[in-house]
């Protein structure tokens, strides 16, 4: 059986060698495009991480401002209480002053010594009253300054809350768009779910996973007719959703590919399968090529870490990853 497989492989290699030849420069271009795709993927992951960090920092700042507002409010209440207490003392001293003035009038005709004593007490009382009035005015000034600071903190908090609400609104809108897109794609490809196709949502993106059996014969980069049909139906959904970015990722198993003139290894196979799918999607002239990225992941991102035939079959797949554009969110983050 093994000899027969090797014979078939040898015949296939001879056929491929006679029918096609890939120039070295094209292979190097494909490698460059693959590297660029990986860099863009890492940038996207870093952007998502920065979004999460920024959102966490904004929430932390809001909590800190809330605590500062609570402290300022408590301090203002204490100052207001002191102010009222000083006001009561002021009224009391004022009444004492009036009483002393009356006593002075009564004693003007009396003992001169007692009158001098009363006058001294009156002067002391007046000095104390002036001092307390000065302290009261200082407390009023401090209260006004504290109120101004409290208003400033409140305005800052309102601005940050507004930005946070705006961010949350955009994120909610993005999630709604992703959910709606998943439903549309699932309905459009319903007839292929039992033929090796699955649609799911992960990390705010829609993943359309197509097993090798739906798209390609073993070792081939030519899409089968049933795969073409599925891709064209998907393209119709993508054509009416222009705000969705598209990444096509080719994946292989860990079995080394037998090098040929057309395909060198699993990296080459995964990239060429991805570009073959992109070309079919681009047959729909309503899809802008600038939305699409073609990438090959070779054997390095398996679905199942196993050497079993069923596991390797699952790992030989193509994933079409659909992501909503986040231009609004990036603009808000740059503005802050």
C-alpha positions as CSV (number, residue, x, y, z in Angstrom):
1,X,0.0,0.0,0.0
2,X,2.9,2.4,0.9
3,X,4.6,1.6,-2.4
4,X,1.4,2.4,-4.3
5,X,1.0,5.7,-2.4
6,X,4.6,6.6,-3.2
7,X,4.0,5.8,-6.9
8,X,1.0,8.0,-6.9
9,X,3.0,10.8,-5.3
10,X,5.8,10.4,-7.8
11,X,3.3,10.5,-10.7
12,X,1.7,13.6,-9.1
13,X,5.1,15.3,-8.7
14,X,6.0,14.6,-12.3
15,X,2.6,16.0,-13.4
16,X,3.0,19.1,-11.3
17,X,6.6,19.6,-12.4
18,X,5.5,19.3,-16.1
19,X,2.4,21.6,-15.7
20,X,3.6,24.4,-13.6
21,X,6.7,26.1,-12.4
22,X,6.9,28.9,-9.8
23,X,9.7,31.4,-10.2
24,X,12.0,32.0,-7.2
25,X,11.0,35.7,-7.1
26,X,7.3,34.9,-6.8
27,X,8.0,32.5,-3.9
28,X,10.1,35.3,-2.2
29,X,7.2,37.7,-2.8
30,X,4.8,35.3,-1.2
31,X,7.1,35.0,1.8
32,X,7.3,38.8,2.2
33,X,3.5,39.0,2.0
34,X,3.2,36.2,4.6
35,X,5.6,38.1,6.9
36,X,3.6,41.3,6.4
37,X,0.4,39.5,7.3
38,X,1.9,38.2,10.5
39,X,3.1,41.7,11.5
40,X,-0.4,43.1,10.8
41,X,-1.9,40.4,12.9
42,X,0.5,41.1,15.8
43,X,-0.4,44.8,15.4
44,X,-4.1,44.0,15.6
45,X,-3.6,41.9,18.7
46,X,-1.5,44.7,20.3
47,X,-4.2,47.3,19.4
48,X,-6.9,45.0,21.1
49,X,-4.6,44.7,24.2
50,X,-4.1,48.5,24.3
51,X,-7.9,49.0,24.0
52,X,-8.4,46.7,27.0
53,X,-5.6,48.5,29.0
54,X,-7.0,51.9,28.1
55,X,-10.6,50.9,29.1
56,X,-9.2,49.5,32.5
57,X,-7.2,52.7,33.1
58,X,-10.3,54.9,32.4
59,X,-12.4,52.9,34.8
60,X,-9.6,53.1,37.4
61,X,-9.4,56.9,37.0
62,X,-13.2,57.2,37.3
63,X,-13.1,55.3,40.6
64,X,-10.2,57.5,41.9
65,X,-12.2,60.7,41.0
66,X,-15.3,59.3,42.7
67,X,-13.3,58.7,45.9
68,X,-11.9,62.2,45.7
69,X,-15.3,63.7,45.2
70,X,-16.6,61.8,48.2
71,X,-13.7,63.1,50.3
72,X,-14.2,66.7,49.1
73,X,-18.0,66.4,49.8
74,X,-17.2,65.1,53.3
75,X,-14.7,67.9,53.9
76,X,-17.1,70.6,52.7
77,X,-19.8,69.3,55.1
78,X,-17.3,69.5,58.0
79,X,-16.3,73.0,57.0
80,X,-20.0,74.0,56.7
81,X,-20.6,72.6,60.2
82,X,-17.6,74.6,61.6
83,X,-18.9,77.7,59.8
84,X,-22.3,77.3,61.4
85,X,-20.7,76.8,64.8
86,X,-18.6,79.9,64.4
87,X,-21.7,81.8,63.4
88,X,-23.5,80.7,66.6
89,X,-20.5,81.8,68.7
90,X,-20.5,85.1,66.8
91,X,-24.1,85.8,67.7
92,X,-23.4,84.8,71.3
93,X,-20.4,87.2,71.5
94,X,-22.4,89.9,69.9
95,X,-25.1,89.6,72.6
96,X,-22.4,89.7,75.2
97,X,-21.0,92.8,73.6
98,X,-24.5,94.4,73.7
99,X,-24.9,93.4,77.4
100,X,-21.6,94.9,78.3
101,X,-22.5,98.1,76.5
102,X,-25.7,98.3,78.6
103,X,-23.7,97.6,81.7
104,X,-21.3,100.3,80.8
105,X,-24.0,102.8,80.4
106,X,-25.4,101.9,83.8
107,X,-22.0,102.2,85.5
108,X,-21.0,105.5,83.9
109,X,-22.3,107.3,87.0
110,X,-21.0,104.7,89.4
111,X,-17.5,103.6,90.5
112,X,-14.8,104.8,88.1
113,X,-12.6,101.7,88.9
114,X,-15.4,99.3,88.1
115,X,-16.1,101.2,84.9
116,X,-12.5,100.9,83.8
117,X,-12.6,97.2,84.5
118,X,-15.7,96.8,82.5
119,X,-14.2,98.9,79.7
120,X,-11.1,96.6,79.6
121,X,-13.3,93.5,79.5
122,X,-15.2,95.1,76.7
123,X,-12.0,95.8,74.7
124,X,-10.9,92.2,75.2
125,X,-14.2,91.0,74.1
126,X,-14.1,93.2,71.0
127,X,-10.5,92.0,70.2
128,X,-11.7,88.4,70.5
129,X,-14.7,89.1,68.3
130,X,-12.5,90.7,65.6
131,X,-10.2,87.7,65.7
132,X,-13.1,85.3,65.4
133,X,-14.6,87.4,62.5
134,X,-11.2,87.1,60.7
135,X,-11.2,83.4,61.2
136,X,-14.8,83.2,60.0
137,X,-13.9,85.1,56.8
138,X,-10.9,82.8,56.3
139,X,-13.2,79.8,56.6
140,X,-15.6,81.3,54.1
141,X,-12.7,81.8,51.6
142,X,-11.5,78.2,52.1
143,X,-15.0,77.0,51.6
144,X,-15.3,78.9,48.3
145,X,-12.0,77.5,47.1
146,X,-13.0,74.0,48.1
147,X,-16.3,74.4,46.2
148,X,-14.4,75.6,43.1
149,X,-12.1,72.6,43.2
150,X,-15.1,70.3,43.7
151,X,-16.8,71.8,40.7
152,X,-13.6,71.3,38.6
153,X,-13.3,67.7,39.7
154,X,-16.9,67.2,38.8
155,X,-16.5,68.7,35.4
156,X,-13.4,66.4,34.8
157,X,-15.4,63.4,35.9
158,X,-18.3,64.3,33.7
159,X,-15.9,64.6,30.7
160,X,-14.3,61.2,31.4
161,X,-17.7,59.6,32.0
162,X,-18.8,61.0,28.6
163,X,-15.8,59.5,26.9
164,X,-16.2,56.2,28.7
165,X,-19.9,56.1,27.7
166,X,-18.8,56.8,24.1
167,X,-16.2,54.0,24.2
168,X,-18.8,51.6,25.6
169,X,-21.3,52.6,23.0
170,X,-18.8,51.9,20.2
171,X,-17.8,48.6,21.7
172,X,-21.5,47.6,22.1
173,X,-22.1,48.6,18.5
174,X,-19.1,46.5,17.4
175,X,-20.4,43.5,19.3
176,X,-23.9,44.0,17.8
177,X,-22.4,44.2,14.3
178,X,-20.4,41.0,14.9
179,X,-23.4,39.1,16.2
180,X,-25.5,40.3,13.3
181,X,-22.7,39.3,10.9
182,X,-22.4,35.8,12.4
183,X,-26.2,35.3,12.0
184,X,-26.0,36.4,8.4
185,X,-23.0,34.2,7.6
186,X,-24.6,31.2,9.4
187,X,-27.8,31.6,7.4
188,X,-26.0,32.0,4.1
189,X,-23.8,28.9,4.7
190,X,-26.4,26.7,6.4
191,X,-26.3,24.1,3.7
192,X,-22.6,23.5,4.2
193,X,-22.6,22.9,8.0
194,X,-22.6,19.2,7.6
195,X,-19.9,19.2,5.0
196,X,-17.0,20.5,7.1
197,X,-18.0,24.2,7.7
198,X,-18.4,25.9,11.0
199,X,-19.2,29.5,12.0
200,X,-18.5,30.8,15.5
201,X,-17.7,34.1,17.3
202,X,-14.4,34.5,19.3
203,X,-12.7,37.6,20.7
204,X,-15.2,39.9,19.0
205,X,-14.6,38.4,15.6
206,X,-16.5,35.9,13.4
207,X,-14.5,32.8,12.4
208,X,-15.7,30.8,9.3
209,X,-13.7,27.5,9.5
210,X,-13.7,25.3,6.4
211,X,-12.2,21.8,6.5
212,X,-9.9,20.7,3.7
213,X,-12.5,18.2,2.5
214,X,-14.9,21.1,1.6
215,X,-12.3,23.0,-0.4
216,X,-9.3,21.1,-1.6
217,X,-8.1,17.7,-2.6
218,X,-5.0,16.5,-0.6
219,X,-2.0,18.6,-1.4
220,X,-3.9,20.7,-4.0
221,X,-4.4,24.5,-4.1
222,X,-7.3,24.3,-6.5
223,X,-10.7,24.9,-4.8
224,X,-13.4,22.2,-5.5
225,X,-16.7,23.1,-7.0
226,X,-18.6,22.7,-3.7
227,X,-16.0,24.9,-2.0
228,X,-16.4,27.6,-4.7
229,X,-20.2,27.5,-4.1
230,X,-19.8,28.1,-0.4
231,X,-17.2,30.9,-0.9
232,X,-19.5,32.7,-3.4
233,X,-22.4,32.6,-1.0
234,X,-20.1,34.0,1.7
235,X,-18.9,36.7,-0.7
236,X,-22.5,37.9,-1.2
237,X,-22.8,38.6,2.5
238,X,-19.4,40.3,2.7
239,X,-20.2,42.5,-0.3
240,X,-23.2,44.1,1.5
241,X,-21.1,44.6,4.7
242,X,-18.3,46.9,3.5
243,X,-17.2,47.8,7.1
244,X,-15.9,44.3,7.7
245,X,-12.2,43.4,7.3
246,X,-11.4,39.9,6.0
247,X,-8.4,37.7,6.8
248,X,-8.0,34.4,5.1
249,X,-5.7,32.0,6.9
250,X,-4.5,28.7,5.5
251,X,-3.6,25.9,8.0
252,X,-2.0,22.5,7.4
253,X,-1.3,19.4,9.6
254,X,2.2,18.5,10.8
255,X,2.9,16.0,8.1
256,X,5.9,17.4,6.0
257,X,4.9,18.3,2.4
258,X,6.9,16.6,-0.3
259,X,8.5,19.5,-2.1
260,X,7.8,20.1,-5.8
261,X,8.3,22.8,-8.4
262,X,4.9,24.3,-7.6
263,X,4.9,23.9,-3.8
264,X,7.9,23.8,-1.6
265,X,6.5,23.0,1.9
266,X,3.5,23.4,4.3
267,X,4.2,27.1,4.5
268,X,3.9,27.4,0.8
269,X,0.8,25.2,0.6
270,X,-1.0,27.2,3.3
271,X,-0.3,30.5,1.7
272,X,-1.3,29.4,-1.8
273,X,-4.5,27.9,-0.5
274,X,-5.3,31.2,1.2
275,X,-4.6,33.2,-2.0
276,X,-6.7,30.8,-4.0
277,X,-9.7,31.5,-1.7
278,X,-9.1,35.3,-1.9
279,X,-9.3,35.2,-5.7
280,X,-12.7,33.5,-5.5
281,X,-14.0,36.1,-3.0
282,X,-12.6,38.8,-5.3
283,X,-14.7,37.5,-8.2
284,X,-17.5,39.5,-6.5
285,X,-16.6,43.0,-7.8
286,X,-18.4,44.6,-4.8
287,X,-15.6,43.5,-2.5
288,X,-12.7,45.9,-2.2
289,X,-9.4,44.1,-2.2
290,X,-8.1,46.5,0.4
291,X,-10.3,44.8,3.0
292,X,-8.7,41.4,2.5
293,X,-5.5,39.8,4.0
294,X,-4.2,36.4,2.8
295,X,-2.1,34.5,5.3
296,X,-0.5,31.1,5.7
297,X,0.0,29.6,9.2
298,X,1.5,26.2,8.1
299,X,1.2,23.6,10.9
300,X,1.8,26.0,13.8
301,X,-1.8,26.7,14.9
302,X,-3.5,23.3,15.2
303,X,-7.1,23.0,16.4
304,X,-6.1,19.7,18.2
305,X,-2.6,18.8,19.4
306,X,-2.6,15.2,18.4
307,X,-1.0,12.9,15.8
308,X,-4.3,11.0,15.3
309,X,-5.7,11.0,11.7
310,X,-9.0,12.6,12.8
311,X,-7.0,15.4,14.6
312,X,-4.8,16.0,11.6
313,X,-8.0,16.1,9.4
314,X,-9.4,18.9,11.7
315,X,-6.1,20.8,11.5
316,X,-6.1,20.9,7.7
317,X,-8.5,23.8,7.3
318,X,-8.9,27.4,6.1
319,X,-10.2,30.0,8.5
320,X,-11.9,33.2,7.2
321,X,-11.8,35.8,10.0
322,X,-14.2,38.7,9.8
323,X,-13.5,41.8,12.0
324,X,-15.5,45.1,12.1
325,X,-13.5,48.2,11.4
326,X,-12.7,50.1,14.7
327,X,-11.8,53.5,13.2
328,X,-14.1,55.4,15.5
329,X,-12.6,53.7,18.6
330,X,-9.1,54.4,17.5
331,X,-9.9,58.1,16.9
332,X,-11.3,58.4,20.5
333,X,-8.2,56.7,22.0
334,X,-5.9,59.0,20.0
335,X,-7.8,62.1,21.1
336,X,-7.2,61.1,24.7
